[in-house]
Amino acid sequence: MHLPVRILTDREFDVLGFGTNAVDFLITVPRFPDFASKIELNEYVRAAGGEIASSMVGMQRLGARTSYAGTFGDDDAGRFGWLSLEDEGVDLTYSRAVDGAATQIAFIVIDENSGERTVIWKRDSRLSVPAHDAPVDAVSRCSILHMTPHDTAACIRLAESARKAGTVVSLDIDNVFNGIEMLLPLVDILITSSEFPKKFLGISDTKEALTVLQQRYRNALVGMTLGERGSAMYCGGEYLESPGFAVPGGCKDTTGAGDAFRTGLLYGLLRNKPLEVAAKMANSVAALKCRSVGARTALPTGAELEAFLKKL
């Protein structure tokens, strides 16, 4: 089974990312602390993150050509985040620093035993992109437009432009945003977190939720990340489950695993792989990401991904 929409491959960029970037402070603890308690941390690191920025880095490492359109604060964290993308070779033509704004940050507490994390985050409202500032000129330069819907009105404008340009629209969503009902029908590839359908539809069953989303919004592909269990997808009336894989050396941190999944999926679809193979690639990238602390630290190269797939 293949994605039932054509991905044009003659564009300057394989993927244009529009949405979040962040700087994460990752704190590893022996166990998650009880309420009103104290616990000594094992270690902490500062690392660049954010859903879309991390996915662009992941795609770039695999060998894709990427551009990131996003806003940074004009603070030290913003400079750190900007350089983290520049150093990876991600194009930043459509990104900008906002005077007086603070870059989005997150404090992430990681349980040493499981690698599971709890995220505490803050996004400065001045980082928001209004619809009239959406980088519509960039849409025709990419094969896939990949977004998070934090600035929903801007996303709608970009998705509408993408439809006219023949650009495939991909959406990473884990929460309900104002205006989302207007955006979802414009999306070709919709990948949700496991919690989103319950919040949005009131449906807990995975297969039922994906079926309802696809029938209601007519997306070409609807999928859901399921943590260590892998993922599920619904496309062309068919339901597909793909198992997760063990993390080589054990799971150190799940931060950014969903972003890594989307990285592998989009990369597989760009290479015209069947959905079953693209899902396997997506789960593999997610597993490899969890080898180290940080959303991007262990994102694999193309060679690493190929070597991992050969061992499965």
C-alpha positions in Angstrom: 0.0 0.0 0.0 1.4 3.4 -1.0 0.4 6.9 0.0 -2.5 7.8 -2.4 -1.2 11.3 -3.1 1.7 12.2 -5.3 4.8 13.7 -3.7 6.6 16.0 -6.2 10.3 15.5 -6.0 11.6 18.2 -8.3 11.5 20.9 -5.6 14.4 22.8 -4.0 13.6 21.4 -0.6 12.3 18.0 0.3 10.6 19.3 3.5 9.7 22.8 4.8 9.0 22.8 8.5 6.8 25.4 10.1 6.3 25.4 13.8 8.0 25.0 17.1 11.7 25.1 18.2 12.8 25.1 21.8 15.8 24.8 24.1 15.4 22.0 26.6 16.9 21.5 30.0 16.9 17.8 30.5 17.2 16.6 34.1 17.8 12.9 34.8 16.7 11.5 38.2 16.9 8.1 39.8 13.1 7.9 40.0 10.3 10.4 39.4 10.0 12.5 42.6 6.9 12.4 44.8 4.8 15.5 45.3 6.4 18.0 47.7 9.6 15.9 48.0 13.3 16.5 47.2 15.5 14.3 45.1 19.1 14.6 43.9 19.5 14.7 40.2 21.9 12.5 38.3 22.8 15.0 35.6 21.3 17.7 33.5 22.1 19.0 30.0 20.9 21.9 27.8 20.0 20.7 24.3 18.1 22.1 21.3 14.6 20.7 20.7 11.1 21.6 19.6 8.9 19.3 17.4 9.4 20.8 14.0 13.0 21.9 14.4 14.0 18.5 15.6 12.2 16.8 12.7 14.1 19.0 10.3 17.4 18.0 11.9 16.4 14.4 11.7 15.5 14.7 8.0 18.7 16.5 7.3 20.8 13.7 8.9 19.0 11.1 6.9 20.0 12.9 3.7 17.0 15.1 2.9 17.1 18.8 2.0 15.2 20.8 4.6 14.2 24.4 5.4 12.8 25.6 8.7 10.4 28.5 9.1 10.1 29.6 12.7 10.6 32.3 15.3 13.3 32.5 17.9 13.8 34.9 20.8 16.7 37.4 20.6 18.2 35.9 23.7 21.0 33.4 24.4 18.7 30.5 24.0 17.5 31.8 20.7 21.1 32.0 19.4 21.8 28.5 20.7 18.7 27.1 18.9 19.5 29.0 15.7 23.1 27.7 15.5 21.9 24.2 16.3 20.0 24.2 13.0 22.5 26.1 11.0 25.3 23.6 12.1 23.2 20.7 10.8 22.7 22.3 7.4 19.0 23.2 7.7 18.1 26.3 5.6 16.9 29.2 7.7 15.8 31.6 5.0 12.3 31.8 6.4 13.2 32.0 10.1 13.7 35.1 12.2 14.6 36.4 15.7 11.8 38.4 17.4 13.1 41.5 19.3 12.4 41.3 23.0 11.0 37.8 22.9 12.2 34.8 24.9 12.9 31.5 23.1 10.6 28.7 24.0 12.1 26.6 26.8 11.3 23.3 28.4 12.4 21.6 31.7 12.2 17.9 31.1 12.4 15.4 34.0 13.6 12.0 32.9 13.2 8.8 34.9 16.6 7.0 34.7 15.0 3.5 34.8 12.5 3.8 32.0 13.7 6.8 30.0 10.1 8.2 30.2 9.9 12.0 30.7 7.6 14.8 32.0 7.8 18.1 30.2 7.2 21.5 31.7 7.3 24.2 29.0 6.7 27.8 28.2 6.2 29.6 24.8 6.4 33.4 24.7 3.3 34.8 23.0 5.5 37.1 21.0 6.8 34.1 19.1 3.4 33.6 17.5 3.2 34.0 13.7 0.0 35.7 12.5 -1.6 34.5 9.2 -0.4 37.6 7.3 3.2 36.7 8.2 3.0 33.1 7.1 5.9 32.3 4.6 3.6 31.4 1.7 6.4 32.0 -0.8 8.3 29.0 0.6 5.5 26.5 0.0 6.1 26.0 -3.7 9.8 25.4 -3.0 9.2 22.2 -1.1 7.8 18.7 -1.7 6.2 18.4 1.8 5.1 21.1 4.2 5.3 19.7 7.8 3.7 21.7 10.6 2.6 21.9 14.2 -0.7 23.9 14.6 0.4 26.2 17.4 -0.2 29.2 15.0 -3.3 27.7 13.5 -4.4 30.6 11.3 -0.9 30.8 9.7 -1.0 27.0 9.2 -4.3 27.3 7.4 -3.0 29.9 5.1 0.1 27.8 4.4 -1.9 24.6 3.8 -4.2 26.4 1.4 -1.2 27.7 -0.6 0.3 24.2 -0.5 -2.9 22.7 -2.1 -2.6 25.2 -4.9 1.1 24.4 -5.4 0.8 20.6 -5.3 2.7 20.4 -2.1 1.8 17.6 0.3 0.7 18.8 3.8 1.8 16.9 6.9 0.6 17.8 10.5 2.0 16.8 13.8 -0.7 17.3 16.5 -1.0 16.3 20.1 -3.4 18.9 21.5 -6.6 20.7 20.5 -6.1 24.3 19.2 -8.6 26.9 18.2 -9.5 26.7 14.5 -8.2 23.1 14.1 -11.5 22.1 12.5 -10.6 24.4 9.6 -7.1 23.1 9.2 -7.6 19.3 9.3 -9.4 19.0 6.0 -6.4 20.6 4.3 -4.0 18.0 5.7 -2.8 15.0 3.6 -0.7 13.2 6.3 -2.1 13.6 9.8 -0.1 12.0 12.6 -1.4 12.4 16.1 -0.2 11.5 19.6 -2.0 8.7 21.4 -3.8 11.2 23.6 -5.2 13.5 20.9 -8.2 11.5 19.7 -9.5 11.2 23.3 -9.2 15.0 23.8 -10.6 15.9 20.4 -13.1 13.1 19.6 -13.8 11.5 23.0 -12.7 8.2 21.4 -10.1 6.0 23.1 -10.0 3.0 20.7 -7.1 3.5 18.3 -8.7 1.9 15.2 -12.0 3.7 15.7 -10.4 7.0 16.3 -8.3 6.8 13.1 -11.3 5.7 11.1 -13.4 8.6 12.3 -10.6 11.1 11.6 -10.1 9.9 8.1 -13.8 9.7 7.2 -14.5 13.2 8.7 -11.5 15.1 7.3 -10.6 13.0 4.2 -6.9 12.9 5.0 -4.9 10.6 2.7 -3.2 9.0 5.7 -4.0 9.2 9.4 -1.7 7.8 11.9 -1.0 7.6 15.6 2.2 7.1 17.7 1.8 4.6 20.4 5.1 4.8 22.4 7.0 1.6 22.8 4.1 -0.3 21.2 4.9 1.3 17.9 2.3 3.0 15.7 -1.0 2.6 13.9 -2.2 4.0 10.5 -5.4 4.1 8.5 -5.2 4.7 4.7 -7.5 3.7 1.8 -9.8 1.8 4.1 -7.0 -0.3 5.5 -5.8 -0.4 9.1 -2.1 -1.0 9.7 -0.3 -1.6 13.0 3.5 -1.5 13.1 5.4 -2.7 16.2 8.0 -0.7 18.1 11.6 -1.8 18.4 13.9 -2.2 21.3 16.3 0.7 21.8 19.9 -0.4 21.3 21.6 -0.3 24.7 18.3 0.5 26.5 16.1 3.6 26.4 17.8 6.6 27.9 15.2 9.3 27.0 11.9 9.3 25.1 12.0 13.1 24.6 11.3 13.8 20.9 10.5 10.2 20.0 7.3 11.3 18.3 9.2 13.9 16.3 11.7 11.1 15.3 8.8 8.9 14.2 7.5 11.6 11.9 11.0 12.1 10.6 11.4 8.5 9.5 7.9 8.3 8.1 8.3 11.4 5.9 11.7 10.2 4.8 10.2 6.8 3.8 7.3 8.4 1.9 9.7 10.8 0.1 11.6 7.7 -1.1 8.3 6.2 -2.4 8.3 3.3 0.1 5.1 1.4 0.8 3.4 2.5 4.0 4.3 -0.7 5.7 8.0 0.0 5.0 7.8 3.7 5.8 6.1 2.8 9.2 9.0 0.4 9.9 11.5 3.1 9.1 9.6 5.6 11.3 9.6 3.2 14.3 13.3 2.5 13.7 14.2 6.2 13.8 12.2 6.7 17.0 14.0 3.7 18.7 17.4 5.0 17.6 16.6 8.5 18.9 16.0 7.1 22.4 19.6 5.9 22.7 20.7 9.2 24.3 19.3 12.1 26.4 17.9 14.9 24.2 15.4 15.2 21.3 18.2 15.3 18.7 21.3 13.8 20.2 21.0 10.3 18.8 18.9 11.0 15.7 20.5 8.6 13.1 22.2 9.2 9.9 21.0 7.4 6.8 23.7 4.8 7.1 22.8 4.1 10.8 19.2 3.7 9.8 20.0 1.3 7.0 22.2 -0.8 9.3 19.5 -0.9 12.0 16.9 -2.0 9.5 19.1 -4.8 8.2 19.2 -6.3 11.7 15.5 -6.5 12.2 
